[in-house]
Amino acid sequence: MVHYPSSHTSQDTSQDTSQDTNQDKTLDLKTQNPFPVVGCQVVMLGDNLQFKGGIASVQKLIVRNAPSQVQIQHIPTTCVHGLNGSTTRKVLAFGKALGKLLWRLSRKKADLIHVHFSQRSSTIRKMILMLIALAFHVPVVLHAHGSQYHLFYNGLPQWAKRIISSLFRQSAYLIVLSQSWKNFYQSSFGLKAEQVVILPNPVEFPSKIPERTSCNQIMLVFLGQIGQRKGVFDLIRAFASLPPEQKTCSELILAGDGEVEQACQLVESLDLGDYIKVPGGIDSRQRDALLAKADIFILPSYNEGLPMALLEAMGWGLPVITTPVGGIPELVVHGDNGLLVKPGEIPELSMAMQTLINDQALRLSLGRTARASVAHLNIENYCSSLLNIYCSVLESKGVAL
């Protein structure tokens, strides 16, 4: 059982810098741009920007906030319907992306290719496009997002691993979301330490956040893909095990696409319809409105990269209950800026919920620290770091930014 501190417990907010020792040769993202500013054309390949997932969110933030000296041409490699699209639509969308990329490469309208990828079919699509870019001698920056990439890669036959590893080693840089993911890619793909750059996802910060001092009704919020990987069904069962007096003063909102119908069926089977709402997918405006009203954010995932929903919730000053998977434990410190529970441990998750529902002072304390701990991930710092990556790549080509 994990110990949950009371609101009166003294917290150590110092940062552990031990991980920095493994990054001595990594590109310094905080240095100034290494050469004069002129301009360049970057082709970005990734999910359709109309998607509501984390990868699309990161791409939209980059496109909207890119430095003026960088012209970004985004080419979607998937259809707008995503996983729900027909095979024909998916093939047509990829064919269209292929044609657009070839057109820009053949007319020398691409100084650099920035490729966002995940596991499974995403890797196959992006490796094909990467091969084409390399054939035109255009450098490629890979950007890893897959929360289950280790499971995907380790399940591949050896010949497939050799092909993918060979392509990865030809990239100028591989951007990853955390030190744990850097360790995985570096060891699994035989990459040089300086080739793998850690760049956590960015956060858009609201200028003001609610005081959240009212304790009449506690709103708990989940944002993300509804399904087992994100621990949604565990969360519903954990809520069901709350004491009756805590249920009556609480409301749980499960917002996101995915297995919405299955979640609703579980809610009804446990007779929780009065306490749990499943609105389905929401847009960014609705997301911000929900986070503004929320008191607690919960993400009990089994696998993650560095989830945008978690970063957004922390940016809104919410205390978080989450799991130490992927890059999360490098950001969330138990008892300091959130509570960590083991994946799949429903009693432990329920106890964490009870702790925060009962203790307003702890909720507010964790929320304040959460917001402060992601302040450095603001979009301005992110774009500056990304620009330095681009500059480092293009310097070898003699292209000035």
N, C-alpha and C positions, 0 to 999 in steps of 0.2 A: 504494500500500500504506500502510495506517495504521500508525504507529509505536506499539508497545505498550511501556509503561514497565516497568522491573523493579521489584521490591519495594523497592529501595534508592533509587529516584528521589524527589527532593523534590517534594511536591505543593503547588500553590497552592490553598488552600481558600476564598479570598475570593470573595464573591458579586458577580456583575456586576449593577449596579443601573441600567444604561443604559436598560432597558425601562421604568423607572418614569416617564420623562419623557413618555410617551404616555398616562399615566393620571391627569393632574393633576385632571381633572374627574370622575373615576370615584368612585362611592360609596365612602366610607372604611369598610371592613368591620371595622376595629379599634376604632372609636369605641364608646362606650357606647350602649345603646339610647336613642333620642332622646326618649322620653316615658314616662310612668308605666306600670307593668305592670298589665294588667287581664285580657286574654285574647281569643282570636279563633279562628275556625274556618277551617282551610285544607283545601281539597279538592286532593288530589294525584292526577294522572292519569299513568299510565305502565304499563310492563310488569307482567305478573303476578308477584307476589312469590315464586312458586315457581320462577321461572326461575333458572338458574345463571350468567347473564351479568353483565357489569359494571353495566349500568343498574339491574337488579333489586337488585344488591348495594348500590349507593348509596342507593336508595329504602329498603331495609330498615334501613340504618344511620340514615337520617333519622327514620324512623318509630319505631325503638327508642329513639333518643336525643334526640328532640324536647324542647325546654324545656317545663316544666309549663304555661306560659301559652299554649301553642299546642296546639290540638286538631286532629290531622291525620286526615282521613278519606281513606284510599287507595282509589281506584277503578281496578281493572285494565282496560285497554282491549284486551287480547289474551287469548286462551284459554290455559289452562295448558300446552297442547301447543306453543304458539309457532308457529314456522315449519313445524313438522311437522303441525300441526292441519289438519283439512279446512276447505274454504271455508265450509261450513255452520257449523262451530264458531266460526270466526273472525268471521263475520257476527253470530252470536248473541252472542258475547262483546262485540262493539262495541255492539250494540243494547242489551245490558244496561247497559253503561257509560253510554250515552246516556240511558237511563231514569233511572239513579241520579243523574246530574248534573242533569237537569231537575228531579227531585224535590227535591234540595237547593237549587237555585237558586230554584225557585218558592216554597219555604218559608223563604227567606232564611237558610239554614243554611250559607252560604259567604261569608266575607269576602274570600277571595282564592283564586285557582286557580293551582296550581303544576303546570306541564305539562312532563314529561320527553319528549323527542322524539329521533328519529334520522332517517335518510334514508328515501327511498322511501315505502312505504305508511304508515309511522309518521307522516310529515309530513302526509299526507292526513287520517288519522284525527284527529290533534291539531288541525289547522286547523279542521275541522268543529266540534270541541268548543270551540275557542277562540271561534269565531263566536257560538256559543250563549251562552257566558259573557259576551261583550261585549254581546250583546243585552240581558242582564240587568244591565248596567252594573257587573259585577264585575271588578276588575282581574286581569290575568293575568301571571304570571311564567313565562317560557319558560326551559327548561333544556336546552342543546344537548349531545348525546352522540355524534352520528354521526361515525365515523372517516373516512367517505368522503363527507361532506356536500358538499364542494367539487365532487367529481366528479358527484354527483347533481344539484346545483343548476345547474352549468355546462352540463349536458346537457339542461336543460329548454327548451321553447320560450319565447319572450319573454312571451307572454300569461300563462303559468304563473308565470314569475319575477315579473311585476308583481303578481299576486294574492298570492303568498307574501310578497313584500317589503312590500306594503301591510299585511298582517296582522301581520307582525313589528314594524312601526313602531308598531302600536297596543298592543304589550305594555308593561307598566310597566317591566320589566327583562328582559334576556336574559342568563342565566348561561352563561358559557363556561368551558372548562377551562384555557386558556392564552392568552398574549399573541398567539401566531400565529393562534389561532382568533378572538380579538377583532378582529384586523386584517381577517380574512376577512369576518366577519359585518358589521362596521361599513362596510367599503367596498362589499360586494356588495349590501347591503340598504338602504343609505342611513340607517343608524342613527346617533343622536347618541353621542358618546364616553361620556357619562355614563349612557347607557341600557344599555351592555354592561358587565357586571361579571364580572371574572375570579374564579372560585372553584374551585380544583383539587379533585379528588375527595379524600375523607377516607380515613384509614388507621386501622385498629384495631391497636394495638401489643400484642404479647405482652410481659408484664412481664419475662420472662427469655428469653434466646436461648442456643442451644447454643454451646459453645466452638469446635467444629469443628476441633480440633487433630489428629484422626486422619487420616492420609493413605493408609490401606491401599486404600480404594475411594472413588473420587470420584463423587458423584451429581450429575448435571446434570438440571435440571427445566424443563419448559415447562408453563405453565398457560394455557388459553384455548381459543378455538374452533379445532378442528383444520381446517386448510385452507390454501390458497395465500396469502390475505391476511395471515395471521399468520406466513407464512414457514416453516411446518412441514415442507414437502417439501424446502425448502432446508436446513433443519436436519438432516434425516435424511441427506441427501447429504453435508453438511459433516462429520457424524460418521463417515460411511463413509470419508472421506478422511483420517481421523486415522491416525497411525502405529500399527502393530499393538500396540506396547507400551503405548500410551495407551488403546487400545480395551479391552485386557484388564484395565486398572485402573479403568475407567469404566463407568457405567451411565446411560442417558438415559431419563427418564420423560416421556412425552407425555400429559398429562392434560387432558381436555376433550371436549365433544361436537363434532359436526360430521362431517367426512369421515374417520371413524375407520377404516372398512374400507379406504379408499384408502391411508391411512397404513400400515396393517398389511400391505397388499400390497406397498408399496414397501420396507418393512423386510424382508420375506421375500425379495423379489427381489434385494436387496443382501446377503442372508445375514447379517443383523444381529439375528436373533431372540434370540441369547444376550446382546445388549448393550442393546437398546431395547425398552421395555415401553410398551404403549398401553392403559391401563386404561379409557379412556372418561371420561365425566363423573363428577365426584366432588363430595361435599358439603363444607361449610365445615370440618367436623371433620377429614375426610380431607385437605383442602387444608392445614390447619395442621400436621397430622402429617407431610405430605410436605415442607413448607417447613422444618420442624424438622430433618428428616434430610438435606436438600439441602446441597450445597456451592456450587453455581453455578446461577443462574437465567438462562434464555435466552429472549428474545422478539424474533425477527428480522422484525418486521412490515413490510409495505409501506405501510400506512395505520393511523393511530391517533388517538384523541382524547387521553386521558391514562389509559392502561390500569390498571384496578384491580389486576390480577395483578402488574404491575410494582411498584406502590406497596406491595402486601402483601409481596412478596419483599424489597424494600428495608427494610420495617419489621421483617422477620425477620433483618436483618443479612446478607443475601446479596449477593455481588458479582454484578452483572448484565452480560450481553452483550445489547445491543439496538441499534435503529436510530434515526437522528435524524429521525423523522417525527412529525407532529402536535405535541403539547406535550412530547414526550420530551426534546428537546435543551434545553429550559428547565429541566429537572430533573436529567438525567444529564450529567455533565461527563466527557469521555473522560480516563481515567487518574486521576480523582479519586474518583468513587464508582461507576464502571463503565467498560465498554469499548463504544464505538460503532463499528458497521460499516455499510457501505452496504447498502441493501435489495437482495437478489438476488445479492450478491457471495459466492458459496459459498466460494472459497478464503480470502477475508478472514475469513469467519465461522469456518472451520476453524482458521485461525491464532489467532484470539482464544481459541477453546476450548483449543487446545494451550498457549497462554500461561498460562491460569489453571489448567489441569490440572497443569502443571509447577511452578508457583510458589505454594506454600502461603502464604507471607508476603504476597504481593500479594493473594491471595484474601481473607485476613483483613483487610488494610488497606482494601481497597475496600469490603468488607462493613461495617466499622465506620463508614466515612464515609457509606455509603449509608443506614444506619439514622439517623444524625444529620441527614442532609439532608432527610429526610421527617418529622422530629419535629414540625415546625410544622403538619403536615397531620393532626394528631390530631383525633378526632371532636368533642372539646369545643370546640376552636377553630372547627371547621367549623360546628357548630350555632350558635355565637355569631355567626358571620358571616352565616349564613342568617337568623337572627333579626333582625339589623340590616337585611337586605334587606326582610324582611316589614314591619318597623316603618316603613321609609322609604316603602313602598307605601301602607300603611294610614293613615299620617299625613295624606295628602292626602284620605282619606275621612272623617277624624275618628274613626277606630276606634283605640282605645288598646290596646296589648299589655300 
